[in-house]
Amino acid sequence: MDKSDRVLARVSRGELERRWKLVRDRMHERGIEGLIFQANGDSILGGPVRWITGFPVGAYMQVVLFPADDLMTVIQHGGIGERRRFRGDEDDHPGVGEAISTATFYSAPFTHDYEARIVLDEVRRRGWRRIGLVRAGQWPHGFASCLTEGLAGHAELVDESEFIERCKAIKSPEEREILRQTCAMQDEVFARVIRQIRPGMRDVEVSSLARHEGNRIGSDGEGVLLVASARIGEPAVHGPHHFQGRIIQPGDTLNILIENNSDQGYYAEISRNVVFGKAPTELIDGLEIAKAAQANTLRMLKPGASCAAIYAAHIEYLKARHQPPELRLYCHGQGYDLVERPLVRHDETMTLERDMFLACHPPYISSSAVAVLCDNYFIEADGAGECAHKTPKQIFEL
């Protein structure tokens, strides 16, 4: 499975054209002349930009102007004032007519409106009067305020976020196959990791090993890989990377989370417990509780189901079994975003639909043990399909 001489992988041109048609049909229906996408350089949550362009967000802000009847304009990091023209059929910029560069840095506040000024110039030049915004609520203040103030009285702004998020959430056949491959890659990463880890390693060495093996066999290198170890009788709780300095001892339990992306940029996630010795009774029992909670949620993941109602039922399920309420996000969509809608919790308005792809990871947590179980599932016509991961749902005793 090792890859050499790798080039940037992306979905097919046909898949991109499917997306562009979906969006342009919507724009023509609503009289929208252009859409504005923006990503803050957050590669794990910049999904809409990659969804519309097919290429990664990168480390800096990226803005996309998507016209109803023309090629895209991309504003990206580079030399100030640099412009490059494209035909729209190039491999590295599919569907793009022009790339405009500027240099914004969060560490240099005076650059906060550089991209917005370029957008204003382009919008005025094109004479757009009705513009759709995507995830504008998450835009940086400097970019958003400059743009909205500059367009006040000149153009009507409409929020198209909900439409784009729904389009992203429903996976095409090509996307479903990529996501299956992503889960298979993560299964292989986990298998390689547990063959190599041993007492004496630090938690961060294990998570670094997981990242390395993922990069070797098909990951784009982005995502979250966390390892937490603890002595028997203490909970192995994940923390930030700088808390992963503990040295693993014989008899310890490990909580391993692999949430990296594929080389096409799609995310999935798997988590399992490992013990260097025999698993303690509480961890074994805790895993059964987590498996039952996962199965209970999976029974409710059906087309048309309300996420808020599923979450309320999950809380009642935990309460009836004397478990604490789930306050963290325990079930959610994935794709180009590491956390993608729909979110199974009280404030989600999007209902489930066929071909959505969800992670489900209700944990068992006590003062002395953490049992984890995280897997991905597609929503099929009659409910959640088979688990997309093939790694057994068990505690691995090494």
C-alpha positions in Angstrom: 0.0 0.0 0.0 3.0 2.3 0.2 3.0 5.1 -2.4 6.0 6.7 -4.1 6.3 9.7 -6.3 2.9 10.8 -5.1 1.1 13.7 -6.8 -1.8 15.7 -5.4 -4.9 13.5 -5.5 -8.4 14.9 -5.9 -11.8 13.9 -7.0 -12.5 13.5 -10.7 -13.4 16.3 -13.1 -16.8 14.7 -13.5 -17.4 14.9 -9.7 -16.4 18.6 -9.7 -18.7 19.3 -12.5 -21.6 17.6 -10.7 -21.0 20.0 -7.8 -20.7 23.1 -10.0 -24.0 22.2 -11.7 -25.8 21.7 -8.4 -24.6 25.1 -7.2 -25.2 27.0 -10.5 -28.7 25.6 -10.9 -29.4 26.9 -7.4 -27.9 30.3 -8.3 -30.0 30.7 -11.4 -33.1 29.7 -9.5 -32.5 32.3 -6.9 -31.1 35.0 -9.1 -27.7 34.9 -7.5 -24.8 36.2 -9.7 -21.9 35.1 -7.5 -21.0 33.1 -4.4 -18.2 34.0 -2.0 -16.4 31.2 -0.2 -13.7 31.8 2.4 -11.4 29.6 4.5 -9.1 30.8 7.3 -6.2 28.4 6.6 -7.9 25.8 8.8 -7.3 22.6 6.8 -9.5 20.4 9.0 -12.6 22.7 8.8 -12.2 24.4 5.4 -14.5 22.0 3.7 -16.7 24.2 1.5 -13.6 25.8 -0.3 -12.1 22.4 -1.1 -15.6 21.0 -2.1 -16.0 23.8 -4.7 -12.4 23.9 -6.0 -11.1 20.3 -5.5 -7.8 21.5 -4.1 -6.5 22.0 -0.5 -7.0 25.1 1.5 -3.4 25.5 2.5 -2.0 27.3 5.5 -3.3 30.8 4.7 -6.6 32.4 4.0 -8.2 31.5 0.7 -11.2 33.1 -1.0 -13.2 31.8 -3.9 -15.5 33.9 -6.1 -17.9 31.5 -7.8 -19.9 33.1 -10.7 -23.1 31.8 -12.0 -21.9 31.8 -15.6 -18.1 32.0 -15.6 -14.9 30.4 -14.3 -13.9 30.9 -10.6 -11.5 33.5 -9.3 -9.3 32.3 -6.4 -7.6 34.8 -4.0 -4.7 33.1 -2.3 -1.4 33.6 -0.5 1.5 34.8 -2.6 3.2 37.8 -4.0 1.1 41.0 -3.5 -0.6 41.9 -6.7 0.4 38.8 -8.6 -2.2 37.5 -11.1 -2.3 34.3 -13.1 -4.7 33.4 -15.8 -6.1 29.9 -16.4 -8.3 28.3 -19.0 -10.3 26.3 -16.4 -9.1 22.9 -17.6 -5.7 22.8 -15.9 -5.1 20.0 -13.4 -3.8 22.2 -10.6 -6.7 24.8 -10.9 -9.8 23.1 -12.3 -12.6 25.5 -13.1 -10.5 28.5 -12.3 -10.1 31.5 -14.6 -7.8 33.6 -12.5 -5.8 33.4 -9.3 -5.0 36.6 -7.5 -2.3 36.7 -4.8 -1.9 38.8 -1.7 -0.1 38.3 1.7 -2.2 38.4 4.8 -0.8 37.3 8.2 -2.8 37.1 11.5 0.4 38.3 13.2 0.2 41.6 11.1 -3.2 43.1 11.9 -2.9 45.8 9.3 -3.3 43.2 6.6 -6.8 42.1 7.9 -8.7 43.5 4.9 -6.4 42.7 2.0 -8.5 39.9 0.6 -11.7 41.8 1.1 -10.4 44.7 -0.9 -9.7 42.4 -3.8 -13.2 40.9 -3.5 -14.8 44.4 -3.6 -12.8 45.3 -6.7 -13.9 42.1 -8.4 -17.5 42.4 -7.4 -17.8 46.0 -8.6 -16.1 45.2 -11.8 -18.5 42.4 -12.5 -21.5 44.5 -11.4 -22.9 41.8 -9.1 -26.1 42.9 -7.4 -27.2 39.7 -5.6 -24.4 37.7 -3.9 -24.5 34.5 -1.9 -22.3 34.1 1.2 -21.1 30.7 2.5 -20.3 30.4 6.2 -20.1 34.1 6.6 -20.7 33.8 10.3 -17.3 32.2 10.7 -15.4 34.7 8.6 -12.7 36.8 10.4 -14.1 40.1 11.5 -11.7 42.2 9.5 -12.5 40.4 6.3 -16.3 40.3 6.9 -16.7 43.9 8.1 -14.7 45.4 5.2 -16.7 43.3 2.7 -20.2 44.0 4.1 -19.5 47.7 4.6 -18.1 48.0 1.1 -21.1 46.3 -0.4 -23.8 48.1 1.6 -26.2 49.8 -0.7 -24.6 48.2 -3.8 -25.5 44.5 -3.5 -28.0 42.3 -1.7 -26.3 39.6 0.4 -28.0 36.3 1.0 -26.9 33.3 3.1 -26.4 30.2 1.1 -24.6 28.2 3.8 -27.4 25.8 4.5 -27.7 24.8 0.8 -23.9 24.2 0.5 -23.7 22.2 3.7 -26.5 19.9 2.6 -24.8 19.4 -0.8 -21.6 18.5 1.0 -23.3 16.2 3.5 -24.9 14.0 0.8 -22.1 11.9 -0.7 -21.9 10.9 -4.4 -20.9 7.4 -5.4 -17.4 8.6 -6.0 -17.2 10.2 -2.6 -18.6 7.1 -0.9 -15.8 5.0 -2.5 -13.2 7.5 -1.4 -14.5 7.4 2.2 -14.5 3.6 2.2 -10.8 3.8 1.2 -10.2 6.3 3.9 -11.6 4.0 6.5 -9.5 1.1 5.1 -6.4 3.3 5.3 -7.2 4.0 9.0 -7.7 0.4 9.8 -4.3 -0.4 8.3 -2.7 2.5 10.3 -4.1 1.1 13.5 -2.9 -2.4 12.6 0.6 -1.1 11.9 0.7 0.9 15.1 -0.2 -1.9 17.5 2.4 -4.1 15.8 5.1 -1.6 16.7 4.3 0.1 20.0 5.8 -1.0 23.3 6.2 0.1 26.9 8.9 2.8 27.2 7.5 4.9 24.3 5.9 8.2 25.0 2.3 8.8 24.0 3.4 11.4 21.5 5.7 8.8 19.9 2.7 6.5 19.3 0.6 9.4 17.8 3.6 10.4 15.6 4.0 6.8 14.5 0.3 6.8 13.5 0.7 10.0 11.5 3.8 8.6 9.8 2.2 5.3 8.8 -0.8 7.2 7.5 1.4 9.4 5.4 3.1 6.3 4.0 -0.1 4.7 2.8 -2.4 7.4 1.6 -3.1 10.2 4.1 -2.8 13.9 3.1 -1.1 14.4 6.5 -3.9 16.5 8.1 -6.1 15.6 11.0 -6.1 14.7 14.6 -4.1 11.8 16.0 -4.2 11.5 19.8 -2.9 8.9 22.3 -3.6 8.8 26.0 -2.1 6.3 28.4 -2.8 5.6 32.0 -2.2 3.1 34.8 -4.9 0.6 35.5 -7.4 2.3 37.8 -6.9 5.7 36.1 -8.8 7.1 33.1 -6.8 7.5 29.8 -8.3 10.8 28.7 -7.1 12.6 25.5 -5.6 16.0 25.9 -3.8 18.3 23.5 -0.5 17.1 21.8 1.6 18.9 24.4 0.1 16.7 27.1 1.2 13.5 25.4 4.6 13.2 27.1 3.8 10.4 29.4 6.0 7.3 29.2 4.0 4.1 28.7 4.5 1.4 31.3 3.8 -2.4 31.3 0.2 -3.0 32.3 -1.0 0.5 31.1 -4.1 1.2 29.1 -4.0 3.3 25.9 -6.8 5.2 24.2 -5.8 5.6 20.5 -7.6 8.0 18.1 -6.8 8.1 14.4 -8.7 10.9 12.7 -6.5 11.7 9.6 -7.7 12.4 6.1 -7.2 10.6 2.8 -5.0 11.9 0.0 -8.2 13.4 -1.5 -8.8 15.3 1.7 -11.7 13.3 3.2 -11.9 12.6 6.9 -13.1 9.6 8.9 -12.1 8.4 12.4 -11.5 5.3 14.4 -10.7 4.9 18.1 -9.9 1.8 20.2 -8.5 0.8 23.6 -5.2 -1.1 23.9 -3.8 -2.7 27.1 -0.2 -3.8 27.7 -1.3 -6.9 29.6 -4.8 -8.1 30.6 -7.7 -5.7 30.3 -9.3 -4.9 33.7 -12.9 -5.8 34.3 -14.1 -2.2 34.4 -12.6 -1.5 31.0 -14.2 -4.6 29.5 -17.6 -3.8 31.0 -17.2 -0.1 29.9 -16.6 -1.1 26.3 -19.8 -3.2 26.4 -21.7 -0.1 27.7 -20.1 2.0 24.9 -21.0 -0.6 22.2 -24.6 -0.7 23.4 -24.9 3.1 23.4 -23.5 3.2 19.9 -25.8 0.4 18.7 -28.8 2.3 20.2 -27.9 5.5 18.3 -27.3 3.5 15.1 -30.8 2.2 15.2 -32.1 5.7 15.1 -29.9 6.9 12.2 -32.5 6.8 9.4 -33.4 9.1 6.5 -35.8 11.9 7.7 -34.8 11.5 11.4 -34.3 14.6 13.5 -30.8 14.9 15.0 -32.2 16.8 18.0 -34.7 14.0 18.7 -31.9 11.3 18.4 -29.8 13.3 20.8 -32.7 13.6 23.3 -33.3 9.9 23.1 -29.6 9.2 23.7 -29.7 11.3 26.8 -32.7 9.4 28.1 -30.9 6.1 27.2 -27.9 7.1 29.3 -30.1 8.4 32.2 -32.0 5.1 32.4 -28.6 3.3 32.7 -27.3 5.7 35.4 -24.7 7.2 33.0 -23.9 10.9 33.0 -25.4 13.0 30.2 -23.3 13.3 27.0 -22.3 17.0 26.8 -19.7 16.6 24.0 -20.5 15.9 20.3 -20.7 12.2 20.1 -22.1 11.7 16.6 -21.6 13.9 13.5 -21.0 14.0 9.8 -17.6 13.9 8.2 -16.2 14.5 4.8 -14.0 17.4 3.7 -14.6 18.7 7.2 -13.3 16.7 10.2 -16.5 17.7 11.9 -19.3 18.3 9.3 -23.0 18.7 9.6 -25.3 17.2 10.5 -24.4 17.2 14.2 -26.4 14.9 16.4 -27.2 17.3 19.2 -30.0 19.6 20.5 -29.4 22.5 18.2 -29.1 20.8 14.8 -31.8 21.7 12.3 -30.6 19.5 9.4 -32.4 16.1 9.2 -30.6 12.9 8.2 -30.7 11.8 4.5 -29.5 8.9 2.5 -25.8 8.8 1.6 -24.7 11.0 4.6 -21.6 9.8 6.3 -21.5 9.9 10.1 -19.0 9.1 12.9 -20.5 7.7 16.1 -18.4 7.6 19.3 -20.3 7.4 22.6 -17.7 6.7 25.3 -17.7 5.1 28.7 -16.0 7.5 31.2 -15.5 7.1 34.9 -13.0 8.3 37.5 -11.0 5.1 36.9 -11.5 4.1 33.2 -12.3 5.3 29.7 -13.6 2.9 27.1 -13.7 4.3 23.6 -15.4 3.1 20.4 -15.4 5.3 17.3 -16.5 4.2 13.8 -18.1 5.6 10.7 -21.4 4.7 8.9 -23.3 5.6 5.8 -27.0 6.3 6.0 -28.7 3.9 3.6 -32.4 3.7 2.5 -33.5 1.9 5.7 -31.0 3.2 8.2 -27.3 3.0 9.1 -25.3 0.6 6.9 -22.5 -1.7 7.9 -19.6 -0.3 9.8 -17.2 1.3 7.4 -14.2 0.3 9.6 -13.3 -3.4 9.7 -11.1 -3.2 12.9 -12.8 -5.4 15.5 -14.7 -3.6 18.2 -12.6 -5.0 21.1 -9.9 -4.1 23.5 -6.5 -5.1 22.1 -4.3 -6.9 24.6 -0.6 -6.7 23.7 
